[in-house]
Amino acid sequence: MLLLIHAISHLLVDAVCAATLFGPLGQEPGLSSLVSLYSLLAFSTQCLVGLLADRFRHLRPAAAAGMLCIALGFFLPLSALPRVILIGLGNSVFHVAAGSLTLQNSGFRAAPLGCFVAPGAIGVSLGCILPLLGPVLALLLLAAAVISVLPMAAQRDSNSLPVTPTQPAEISHPSAVILVLTAAVAIRAIGGVAVRFPWQTGPLLTMLTAFFVFGGKLAGGFLCDRIGPRRSAWASVPAAAVLISFCSAWMLPALLGQFALNLTMPITLWLLYRAIPDAPGFAFGMTASALIPGTMAGKYLALSGPARWYFLLLCFLFGLWAILFSFPSAKALGHSSVGSTPFRRNDR
């Protein structure tokens, strides 16, 4: 029940933040600077917020507080700067707190992570395209905040994902895994900025892209649980590399490339949490914080033609290697109890 509430809340959080930026703040002269400040607050602070979350552990009220801050940031008659600060920090707190709860209740499975992170893609596009829906979305977010802290929200029903009290395999060098996966997220962000989709014009195609991103993230967790992270990476990354690097000018292959690329998102997060299971907040926050330096670096890279293709391929190659490095073999899982997941025996 709580996973469903937080998944819907994720969509609403990102939608209200985008609607605030392009609704109440849409006519501000320095809108681009305000958007940059919001991104900095919403993403780069998640690592620090994660450390606090791991220390104090009051995750459900923290997630609700983040949702409340965002709704107030939309409704209150604030000037531009405090409004952006309120929604940016609220976004950061919600993502870390709700993401930490998802990790803790996942039974070390990747599917719940995909269910939680996937709706954000739709929320961002919805808020950007239809900022006039902001009041309705903000009211729904307030309602979700209240529901999320009710006792019934923590109860599980027959439709909940199975959660088993399991432990991950012991990792010899968790620091190296953290470093490699964080670098992979940052490098993937650099490559993402370099991609151009000339066909992506108009709100309908923007929403269509968001749905393919949503589908990839949602399916990635289930795929990881079914066949393991290594096979999932081999099934998704090479296809994404070819489709995005060489076919971005055509809509259908580019959309399939977006789907394939986003399959790896919950896998990366699952591997990072597996490396530091006692710090779910830090694990979740690290992946978000890594996006900022990667995005900023990508904006300063002026690549075109074959140079851009080769650079994108290198980004994908590093991402594939990062997953294979972080999950070296099935032998490493021999001492773990990851439930009855098939990849315990089959992943190589």
ZIGI-V931731 format. One record per helix or strand. SS is the DSSP state (hx for helix, st for strand). FROM is the first residue (numbers start at 1). TO is the last residue. Records with the same first field share a line. If there is no record, write none. Layout:
# ZIGI-V931731
SS=FROM-TO + FROM-TO
This chain:
# ZIGI-V931731
hx=2-22 + 31-44 + 46-56 + 59-75 + 80-104 + 111-129 + 131-148 + 151-154 + 174-194 + 203-227 + 229-246 + 251-275 + 280-299 + 306-326 + 330-333 + 343-346
